[in-house]
Amino acid sequence: MIEKICSILTKKIRNKMPEIDDEKAEVIHYGLQLVIGEIPKNFILLLLAYFLGILKLTIIAILITLPYKTFSGGVHLKTHVGCVLATSTFYMGNVFLSKTVVFANEYIQYVAVFGIWVFSMFMIKLYAPADTESVPILRKKERNLKKILSYAAMTLTLAAGLIIQDNIISNMLIFGTLIQTLTITRFAYKITNNKYGYEVYEQNREAAG
């Protein structure tokens, strides 16, 4: 249903803007899928969270992860069912993990945060912004800006995790950062059958040249 709606909208856009070629139309179509697909996905996520009694925490988990996720990118599941399952696991899994884990003392928490920070810095350097074949980020200026913002958002999120006194919220900031970092790794892309859009573009350009 979503695929059909997006195809109709893309066709109407092309009719009104004939200068749009097939490549741009594909990007528009994919963008519409993401936007329209977010509505039922988020509805299902929040409905599940409500019945599990973690609606408020799930909303907080979404909001505190959003800046880092927006800048660093990450994998996209290629089916709506897979996307719903992955999104629900990402956010509600973070909530349940954060409610369960209690650091024995501040020293252990600081060591864990430092380890996550080092790992995230390295992964951002290698892969962020982690784009996809459907929506590659090709402009060098945009890639550099998003990489810098990824460093900043990740560091600030972890710092907030150390400052906030509420154990659950603190853990959500820390574990949410780790989970988001994992979504940009080559391993995550491999097991979800994704490819980095920028890499594919460079490979195709080299082959054509």
Backbone torsions as a table, in degrees:
resi	resn	phi	psi	omega
1	MET	NA	-48.0	179.9
2	ILE	-63.2	-40.9	178.9
3	GLU	-59.7	-42.8	-179.0
4	LYS	-66.1	-44.4	179.2
5	ILE	-60.4	-45.2	-178.5
6	CYS	-65.3	-37.3	178.7
7	SER	-65.4	-41.7	178.8
8	ILE	-64.1	-45.5	-179.7
9	LEU	-64.3	-41.1	178.5
10	THR	-62.3	-40.7	179.1
11	LYS	-64.0	-41.9	178.8
12	LYS	-64.8	-39.0	178.2
13	ILE	-63.8	-41.8	179.9
14	ARG	-66.9	-34.4	178.3
15	ASN	-65.5	-37.3	179.5
16	LYS	-81.4	-24.3	-178.9
17	MET	-128.7	79.0	-175.6
18	PRO	-62.9	-14.7	179.9
19	GLU	-73.4	-11.6	179.6
20	ILE	-74.3	120.4	179.6
21	ASP	-87.2	-179.1	-176.1
22	ASP	-62.3	-38.4	-178.2
23	GLU	-65.6	-45.6	179.1
24	LYS	-66.9	-36.7	178.7
25	ALA	-63.4	-36.2	178.6
26	GLU	-65.1	-40.3	178.4
27	VAL	-65.5	-42.8	178.3
28	ILE	-61.8	-44.1	-179.9
29	HIS	-60.8	-44.3	179.7
30	TYR	-65.4	-40.7	178.1
31	GLY	-61.2	-41.5	177.5
32	LEU	-64.3	-38.4	177.7
33	GLN	-61.0	-41.8	180.0
34	LEU	-64.9	-46.0	-176.5
35	VAL	-67.4	-51.8	-177.5
36	ILE	-68.7	-36.1	179.8
37	GLY	-67.2	-24.5	179.7
38	GLU	-65.8	-30.7	-175.2
39	ILE	-63.9	-57.6	179.1
40	PRO	-67.8	-32.9	-179.6
41	LYS	-62.7	-47.7	-179.9
42	ASN	-69.2	-34.1	177.4
43	PHE	-62.4	-46.4	179.6
44	ILE	-64.4	-42.7	179.3
45	LEU	-58.6	-49.8	-177.4
46	LEU	-69.5	-32.5	177.4
47	LEU	-66.3	-44.1	177.5
48	LEU	-62.3	-43.0	-179.6
49	ALA	-62.7	-37.5	179.3
50	TYR	-63.3	-47.3	-178.2
51	PHE	-69.1	-24.6	177.9
52	LEU	-88.5	-2.3	177.6
53	GLY	76.2	23.0	-178.4
54	ILE	-127.9	29.3	-176.0
55	LEU	-60.0	-50.0	-177.4
56	LYS	-60.7	-45.4	-179.9
57	LEU	-66.6	-34.5	179.0
58	THR	-66.8	-41.2	177.3
59	ILE	-62.5	-42.0	177.8
60	ILE	-62.7	-42.3	179.3
61	ALA	-59.5	-40.1	178.5
62	ILE	-64.4	-47.1	-175.1
63	LEU	-66.6	-41.4	-175.4
64	ILE	-76.2	-19.9	179.1
65	THR	-90.8	-20.5	-171.7
66	LEU	-55.2	-48.1	-177.6
67	PRO	-59.4	-49.4	-179.4
68	TYR	-63.9	-42.0	179.8
69	LYS	-63.9	-41.1	-178.9
70	THR	-61.2	-42.7	-176.3
71	PHE	-82.0	-35.8	-173.4
72	SER	-89.7	-20.2	178.9
73	GLY	80.0	-145.6	179.5
74	GLY	138.6	178.3	-175.6
75	VAL	-66.7	154.8	173.5
76	HIS	-128.8	124.2	175.2
77	LEU	-70.3	144.2	-170.6
78	LYS	-91.1	-1.8	174.3
79	THR	-124.4	152.7	-178.3
80	HIS	-67.1	-35.6	178.1
81	VAL	-64.6	-45.7	178.9
82	GLY	-62.4	-37.9	180.0
83	CYS	-65.7	-42.1	178.8
84	VAL	-62.9	-45.1	-179.3
85	LEU	-64.0	-43.3	-178.5
86	ALA	-67.3	-42.5	-180.0
87	THR	-64.7	-43.1	179.2
88	SER	-63.8	-41.9	178.4
89	THR	-64.4	-40.8	-178.7
90	PHE	-59.5	-56.3	-172.2
91	TYR	-81.0	-47.8	-179.3
92	MET	-71.8	-31.4	175.1
93	GLY	-62.9	-39.8	177.0
94	ASN	-61.9	-41.9	-180.0
95	VAL	-62.7	-51.2	-177.9
96	PHE	-63.6	-39.8	178.1
97	LEU	-63.8	-42.4	-178.0
98	SER	-68.3	-30.6	177.8
99	LYS	-76.0	-23.9	-175.0
100	THR	-89.1	-42.2	-173.4
101	VAL	-80.9	135.0	173.5
102	VAL	-132.6	117.6	178.3
103	PHE	-67.8	135.2	-175.8
104	ALA	-61.0	-35.9	178.0
105	ASN	-158.7	173.2	-177.3
106	GLU	-64.3	-33.0	-178.7
107	TYR	-61.2	-46.7	179.8
108	ILE	-63.3	-39.7	178.3
109	GLN	-62.1	-44.1	-180.0
110	TYR	-64.1	-40.1	178.7
111	VAL	-64.3	-43.1	179.7
112	ALA	-62.8	-44.8	-179.7
113	VAL	-64.8	-41.0	179.2
114	PHE	-63.4	-42.3	178.1
115	GLY	-62.1	-43.0	178.4
116	ILE	-65.2	-39.2	-179.7
117	TRP	-63.8	-46.4	179.6
118	VAL	-62.1	-46.7	179.5
119	PHE	-60.4	-44.8	-178.6
120	SER	-66.4	-40.6	177.7
121	MET	-58.8	-43.4	-179.1
122	PHE	-66.8	-43.8	-179.6
123	MET	-67.2	-38.4	176.9
124	ILE	-62.2	-44.3	179.1
125	LYS	-58.0	-40.3	-177.0
126	LEU	-79.1	-40.3	-165.8
127	TYR	-123.8	-22.4	-175.9
128	ALA	-79.8	145.0	-7.0
129	PRO	-74.9	128.2	-177.9
130	ALA	-80.6	99.9	-177.4
131	ASP	-95.7	-172.6	179.6
132	THR	-130.1	168.0	178.3
133	GLU	-61.2	-37.4	-176.3
134	SER	-70.5	-37.7	179.2
135	VAL	-131.0	77.0	179.3
136	PRO	-74.7	149.0	174.4
137	ILE	-102.6	104.2	-169.2
138	LEU	-102.2	-27.4	-177.9
139	ARG	-73.0	125.3	-176.2
140	LYS	-60.4	-39.3	-179.4
141	LYS	-62.7	-42.8	179.8
142	GLU	-67.0	-41.2	179.5
143	ARG	-62.9	-44.6	-179.4
144	ASN	-63.9	-41.1	179.9
145	LEU	-64.1	-45.2	-179.1
146	LYS	-67.6	-31.8	177.2
147	LYS	-66.5	-44.9	178.9
148	ILE	-62.6	-44.2	179.3
149	LEU	-66.4	-30.4	176.1
150	SER	-65.3	-45.4	176.2
151	TYR	-56.0	-47.9	-175.6
152	ALA	-66.3	-47.4	-177.8
153	ALA	-63.9	-41.6	179.7
154	MET	-64.0	-45.9	-178.5
155	THR	-64.7	-43.5	-179.8
156	LEU	-66.6	-36.3	179.0
157	THR	-65.4	-43.8	178.2
158	LEU	-67.1	-38.3	178.3
159	ALA	-62.5	-40.6	177.8
160	ALA	-63.7	-34.9	178.1
161	GLY	-62.8	-29.7	178.1
162	LEU	-81.9	-29.1	-175.1
163	ILE	-83.2	-42.3	-176.1
164	ILE	-65.4	133.7	-175.3
165	GLN	-82.4	-28.5	-179.8
166	ASP	-64.7	119.6	-173.5
167	ASN	-60.8	-42.9	-177.0
168	ILE	-68.0	-48.5	179.9
169	ILE	-62.5	-41.7	178.0
170	SER	-58.6	-46.4	178.7
171	ASN	-64.6	-37.6	179.2
172	MET	-62.4	-38.0	176.9
173	LEU	-65.8	-43.0	-177.3
174	ILE	-71.4	-52.5	-177.9
175	PHE	-70.3	-33.8	176.8
176	GLY	-60.9	-39.0	177.7
177	THR	-64.3	-45.1	179.5
178	LEU	-62.4	-46.0	-179.3
179	ILE	-61.9	-43.9	179.1
180	GLN	-63.0	-40.0	178.0
181	THR	-61.5	-39.7	179.7
182	LEU	-61.9	-30.4	-177.4
183	THR	-72.3	-13.5	179.7
184	ILE	-98.9	-4.1	-175.2
185	THR	-75.0	157.9	178.4
186	ARG	-63.0	-34.0	178.8
187	PHE	-62.1	-44.8	179.2
188	ALA	-62.8	-40.3	178.9
189	TYR	-65.4	-37.4	-178.1
190	LYS	-68.1	-46.5	-175.8
191	ILE	-73.9	-17.5	177.9
192	THR	-103.5	6.8	178.2
193	ASN	58.8	41.8	175.1
194	ASN	-105.1	161.7	173.8
195	LYS	-133.9	145.8	176.3
196	TYR	-69.8	122.2	-176.6
197	GLY	-58.9	-40.2	-178.2
198	TYR	-65.2	-40.7	179.2
199	GLU	-64.1	-43.1	179.0
200	VAL	-61.8	-42.0	179.2
201	TYR	-62.0	-44.6	179.9
202	GLU	-65.4	-39.9	179.0
203	GLN	-64.6	-42.8	178.7
204	ASN	-65.6	-37.9	179.8
205	ARG	-67.6	-40.4	178.2
206	GLU	-65.7	-39.8	179.7
207	ALA	-65.6	-38.0	-179.6
208	ALA	-73.4	-29.3	-177.7
209	GLY	-81.0	NA	NA
